[in-house]
Amino acid sequence: MKPTFHDVIRLTPPPEIPPRIQNSTMTPHPTASLLVRFFCIVATCSTLLAIAPPAVLAQESEEPDLSSYLQESLVESATSPIAQTSMDSYAGSTDLSIQVAELQAQMSEQRFEIESLRSELQTPLRHAHKNLPAKWFVTYESVVVQPIQSNSTGLISEREDDVFSHIMFPWGMEHSPRIQIGLEANDETLGWRVRYWQFRHGESFEANDANGLIPASSFTLGTVGYLFEDGDASTGLQFVEDGVFTSSIRVDVIDWELQRQIVKPLDVYAGIRYAKIAQRYHAMTDAGNLDARSEFRGFGPTVAMRFSHTLPLNALSIFGNARGSLLFGQKDFTAVDDVNEYTQALNAIDLRSTEDAVHSFAGNAEIQLGLRYTPANWFSMQVALEAQHFMDVGGANPTGVFTGPDGGMSGDSPLDDDLSFIGVSSGIELAY
């Protein structure tokens, strides 16, 4: 008896199922299961049509139609081991793709972390130190500057008939110390610092006929004058042939400031500044002696900014500081000689009480630009150009000027003089 079409389908052995697929317990997706079943049926039908003899096909033509057969086979295939195994295999491959995608995401995150660590390792030490929340620091600076007085006259000498020359004090570069201590904040908190700077130096020269500063052939010789009447000095010295003239300056400045970092390279400071600027002039001559002094004492608000930028070179950075201050206080001047026995005093006597005796105003501006080297987080060195200017702090030097043959000598107010400093500064800083 020849096998029927149904016998061939039943006798066709299922393909061998790999052990990994047999042990799979994954739940297949419904759509995927239908697709797997459909393709299994189509593959089975194609195989049978290829291997079935003509007689079998002819015999099967008498059987029920193919559509009924496919419906029956679809139901049988839905529960067959081949279909179930195929669905499990597809589900397993789907989960494997998800695991691969998750692994790729984790690798991307770790790659980003590695790049961040590499960037931090390549960051200069100064920026690495900036990440700290705060640091204590102590700074010592050697400020080598030259004082510049708006009136640096030491003597007025007649060189020729009606030709007068002002002989100036030969100020040069002088050392002065500056120290500061404080807590520098690098986040959204406030830091503070206290600074103290002192400049205390003097300059002198000798004038006579031997060095040519006071020619003996001149008519008026040398003159030191502050207050004049009808062209003659009522406070001062005249007809000086030989003498030693000295000028001295002492500046004491104290700052107390709060510090706030606006952005990483920019810090802002605001606080109070106290300044005392004392100047003195002394002339010891053959015509007599004269002593004059001026002093300003005041305090007021001060604001400063500091900018720094790290250079491509290791541990090197440039920085800049700028400051402005408004000072309110007292200013006075006194000059006395032992020839006329007159004393010229301005603001030396005030009828108001000490609490209300703030009658003077002075301005102050500073700028600094330099280079800093930071070999370690706790140590740095710096060098910078520096300039300071004190406005309307007064002066002690003679104010007399020659106004012509008819007017003779005339004086001016010494309370309007300015004082400036320009030079370089170098220092070290210890941080903790």
Beta strands, then each sheet from edge to edge (+ up, - down):
strand 1: 134-149
strand 2: 153-160
strand 3: 163-168
strand 4: 174-185
strand 5: 191-207
strand 6: 222-229
strand 7: 232-240
strand 8: 243-263
strand 9: 266-285
strand 10: 288-310
strand 11: 316-337
strand 12: 343-346
strand 13: 360-376
strand 14: 379-391
strand 15: 401-402
strand 16: 409-410
strand 17: 419-431
sheet 1: 12+ 11- 10+ 9- 8+ 5- 4+ 1- 17+ 14- 13+
sheet 2: 3+ 2- 6+ 7-
sheet 3: 15+ 16-
end
